[in-house]
Amino acid sequence: MFDRQEIALLHPARYAALTGVYSIDPGHSTIGFSVRHAMVTNVRGKFTVFEGLLKLDGTRPTRSEAYLSVQTGSVDTGSPDRDAHVTGPDFLDSATFPLMSFRSGGIVDAGDEQFRMTGLLRIKDVELPIRLDLHFGGAGRDTCGLRRIGFEGTAVVRRSDWGLDWNAPLATGSVLVSDKVKLNLDISAVRLDRAETAA
C-alpha cells in the first residue's frame, strides 16, 4: 500500500519531508485500552468516535504537536452491558462529560524510530500529565494518492487519578478491576496541506 522507499530516501534529512499538518483518519486508526479483570485476564476495548490533528516539524521533531478529542460514549468492549457501565456515572459519565482530550506538551527523539511524547490527558474535569511511548510506523502515499503517516503508541495510567475509582472486592482479597489501564494507539493520519493526489 505504501512506498517504503520514500522513507529510506529521507536520509540524512530523515523526517524533513514529512513536515506538515495531518488529520487522524478514524477509519484506519484505533484508540484502545486494556485492563485486568478479576486479576486473571485482560479486558480490551476501544473508542469508535474520535478526531485529531498532528502538526509535524520534520526538521525539528521536538517542536511537533498532537491534539486528540474522543467521545467518551463511543466505548466498545464487545459487551453492551459492560459498555453501559463504563460510560455510566461509575466511570466515564459520558452524559455529563461527553469528551475526553489529549494535547501534547513535548516530544523527545529516542532514536531508532522511537519517540517519547508528554502531554495532558483530560478525563471528566481532571487534566493530568501522561507520557506516550511512540513508534514511527512509516509514511507514504496510499492507493488513493493520499499522503499518510503512521504511529503506534502506548501509555500506562492509573484510572483513579481521574476519579474513575469504582471497584468491587473479590473473595481472594483482591478487586474486580485493576487500577492500571494500558492505552494503545494505532494512528494513521492524512496530510492536509500541500496534498497530492494520484494522477
N, C-alpha and C positions, 0 to 999 in steps of 0.2 A: 504493500500500500504506500509506504514512504520510501523515498530515495535516500538511503542511509549515507550515500556518498556525499550528500550535501553537507552533513556534519563533519565528515573527515576533511573536507576542503576548507574548513574554518581555521585550521591551524596555520600560523601561530595566533591569528586574531581570535581563534577559539569561538566565542559566543557573539562576536561583534555583529554579525549579520542577522542575529535574532532580535536586535533592539526593536521595540515596538509595543503596541497595545494589543492585548489578546482578550477575547471573551471566552469564558469557560463554556464548553459545549456539554449541556446536561445529558444529551443522548448518548455520549461516548465517555462519560465520566461517572465516577462513583464516590459518594461521600458516605462512608460506612463506619461501623463501630462493632466491637465485641466486648462482652463482659462475662465473667464467670458466674454460672448459675448453680446453686446448691453446692458450690465448691468442687464439682466433679466434671463439669463440661463448660464450653463456651456457647453463649447465645449470640448470634450475629444479626445485625440489622443495617438498614441504610435509610437515608433521606432521599426522597424521589423528586423533590422540587427545590431547586436552588439556582443561584446565579452568581457570577463573579467576574472580576477583571484582574488581569495581570499586566503590570507595566514593567517591561523588562528593559534593563540597560545592559546590553551585551558587552559593552566596553568596560563598564564598571558594575559588575553584577551585584555588588553590595548596595547599590542605590536602587535596585529593583523593588517593586511594591506588589502586594497582593491584597485583594478585597473579596470577601465571600459573604453571602447572605443566604440563609437556609430557612425554609418554612418548617417550623417545629411539628406541625400537624401532619407532615408527609412521611412519618416514620413507617417503615415496613420491616417487620421482623418475621414475617411468614405466619403470624398468628393474630387474627383480628382482635381477640380478647386482650392479648399482650400489648398490641399497638394502642388500644384504648387506654390501658393502664399507663403506658409510657407517656402518652400525650395528655393524660389527665393531671389533676392537681397534685398527685403524689410525686410526680416527676417534672415534666416539661411545662405543664399547664398551658398548653398551646392556645386555649381560649382567651387567656389573659396576655400571654406573651407569644404571639404568632411567629416571631422571627428570632433567630439567633445569628450572630455575626462574628466574623474574624477580620482583623486588619493587621497587616504586618507592621513590625517596628524596626526590623533589621534582618540582614542576611549575611552569612559567612560562607565563603567558598571553602569546603573541606577537602577539595581535591578528588580526583577520580570520579567525576560527575556527581559528587555528593555535596549537599548544602545543608546548613542549619539555619532555619528561619525562626525568629522570635516574633511574637505579636500578642494581641489582646483578643481573647475569646469572650464574647458576651452571651450569657445564657440567663434568661429571665431579666432581672435588673442588676446582675452582678457581672462585672468585667474584670478578668484576671489574666495575667501573662501566661503563655504556654510556649513550648518550643516544639517545632516540627523538624523532623529529620527527613530531608528530601533527596530523591534520586532523579536526576535528569534522564528522561526516557528517550529523548531524541526529538528531531524536528524534520519537517519536510513538507511536501505537497501531496495531498490526498488525491483520490481518483476524480474528485470534482474540481480540482485545481486550487483548493483552499490551502493556505499556509497553516500548518498545525505545529503545536509543540506539546510535549507530554512530560508529566512529573508524577512520581509516586511519593506519598508522604505518610509518616506515622507519628503519633504522639500518644503519650500515656498521661491521663489526667485523673484526679480524684473528683468524682461527681459531687461529693458532699461539700466541696469548696464552693460550688454554685448553689447550694441549698437543695440538691437532689439527694436527700439522705433517707428516703423511705427504705425500710428493710423489714424482714421477718426472721425471728430466731429459729434455728433448727435444733433438733434433739441432741445433735452432736456438740452443741455449744457454739457452732458457727452461725453464719447468717445466710439467707437465701441468695442475696445478690452482692457481688463484690463491690467495694467502693471504687476500685480501679477500673477505668474504662480505656480500652485501646481504640484510638481513632485511626482510620485507614482511608487515605485519599488516593484516587487514581484519576488524574486530571488530564483531559485533552482540551486544548484551547485553540481558538481560531483567530488568526491575526486580522485586526480591523483596519489598521492604517496601511497604506500602500498595498492594498490587497491585490493579489494576482490571480487570475483565473486561467484555466487551460484554454488553449487556442481552439 
